[in-house]
Amino acid sequence: MLSLRSTLRVVVALGGLLSLESVAFAQQTPPAPLEHTLLFVGDVMLSRGVGAKMKAEGDWTLPFRDLASVLSAADLTFGNLECPVSDVGRDRRHLYSFRADPKAIEGLKLAGFDVMSVANNHMYDWDPPALLDTLRRLRESGIAPVGAGANDLAAHYPQLVNLADLKLAFLAYVNVEPKAAIAAPDKPGVAWLERDRVLADIRFARPLADLVVVSLHWGTEYAPQPQRGQVEIAHQMVDAGADLLVGSHPHVVQPLERYRGRWIAYSLGNLVFDQKAPETRRGAMLKVKVIERQITEAIPISVSIDRAFQATLTPPEQLAREEQKASRRSQAKTVRAQ
């Protein structure tokens, strides 16, 4: 039998353990929510006037010099590469035929691009050799291409990316000619935006990732609004399992829509291009916040292209002036309609 002193010692010891456990429990805090920032931009064209400027300046990072810190700060940065980046191939003599110097990849790396769509109407401007060379050069630079490949299966297969706890699946399509660029079972090319095939691809990708992102090179150039058919198929893609749709090709910014809790950016306009019309020299970055594997918000951020083809954040005063002009134009149209 324990003596009174021994009993007291046991009680004191147990009390100390309980006290320590209570302190440890009190010090525990719930883990912070898992959070990621994704950044999406529109067309990146590094040929023609942009390429000539970089070569003249001897700076292949020039278009991204001002915005690189913003672009690379995201956990993942995505854009549409609107030209092959290669020194091989044969010019197919399209109306506008682009091919950038391979040194231009230095700028893409500085900007921190992680994934780039290559499903667009210019990726075939210099035939399959340039397309395949572009895919190789991107991969060797740590940039994952999506939407084109050595054959039809490769072009349509989702690009899977892991961000620690977050799994993403990217798909990319184009429905702007030339149709000669469409990949076939034994032919390199791009993934074509054909409704049934796209919906099947999304359903295939859905169980492979937490989020499915679809890039779409589509629509009418310089149109401020998407066509009705685009809206319909965009909604069908969300219904099939897409979490986010990002568009390019119109060269101007189009609306951002929320549909059934998912986001659709019909066109982000240009990030880097040498077009001259004022509306083509302003684009949008889409900043997407992901918490606990769910997109919680998508925020458009205005960007501008200066005379040196350098992408910059649009100054607030310039943005205010442009919004005032747009408002006056809208009011004038309303008056005329009445």
Buried (B, 14 or more C-beta within 10 A) or exposed (E): EEEEEEEEEEEEEEEEEEEEEEEEEEEEEEEEEBEBEBBBBBBBBBBBEBBEBBBEEEBBBBBBBBBBEBBBEBBBBBBBBBBBBBBBBEEBEBEEBBBBBBBBBBBBBBBBBBBBBBBBBBBBBBBBBBBBBBBEBBEEBEBBBBBBBBBBEBBBBBBBBEBEEBBBBBBBBBBBEEEEBBBEEEBBBBBBBEEEBBBEBBEBBBEEBBBBBBBBBBBBEEBBBBEEEBBEBBBBBBEBBBBBBBBBBBBBBBEBBEBEEBBBBBBBBBBBBBBEEEBBBBBBBBBBBBEEBEBEEBEBBBBBBEEBBBBBBBEEEEBEEBEEEEEEEEEEEEEEEE
